């Protein structure tokens, strides 16, 4: 439902970023979450970090890759 509402503004933002060779700073921030490797957690070494980056960042990355490889 939301896709139709945000498609045009997001397209404009991404196209401007590409034109200006600019990647928004806010899209570079990732949230790092520790995910347990084993059932019984004894120390920090039983976790591995997983980074969660903003969705527009991944979309931007995929669109640029598509343009570079297909077009």
N, C-alpha and C positions, 0 to 999 in steps of 0.2 A: 504493500500500500504506500509506503513512504518513498519507494523508488521513483515514482512519477513526480513527486514533489521536489526531490533533491537532485534529480538528474541534470536539469539545466544549470542550476547554480554550481554544482560540483564540476560539470563539464567546463564552465567558464573559469573556475578557479584553476583546474588542472591545465587547461590550455594556456592561461596566463603564466603559470609556473614554468611551463615548457618554453614559452616565448621568451621569458625573462631569465631563463637558466637559474631559477630560484626554487629551492625546496623548503617549504615552511618549517621553521624551527620547532614548532609544536608537534609536527609530525615525526620528528626525530626522537622524541622522548618515548621510552619504553618502560613498561612496568615489569619488574622482575619478580617472579613468584617461585618460591621453592616447592618443588614437587618431590615427594618421597620416592626413593628407589626400592625400598624394601618395606615389609610389613611392620617390623619392629625397629623403631627409630632410636638410635643410641647417640648419635652425634651429627654434626653438620655434614660430615662426609657421606651420610646416607641420603642426602638431598642433591638434586641437580637443578640448576636454574633454568627457568623457561621465561623467555621475554615475550610480552604481549605488546605489540605496537599498534598504533591507531589504524583503523580500517582505511581511511583515505590514503595513508601511506602505502599500504599494500596495493590498493587500487591504482595509485599513481605509478608504482613500480611495474605492475603488470601492463599498464597501458604504454609506458615508455618502452618496455621490452617488446611488446607487440609492434609498435611503430618501427623499432630498430631492426627487427627480424623479418617482418612481413612487407613493409612498405619500402 
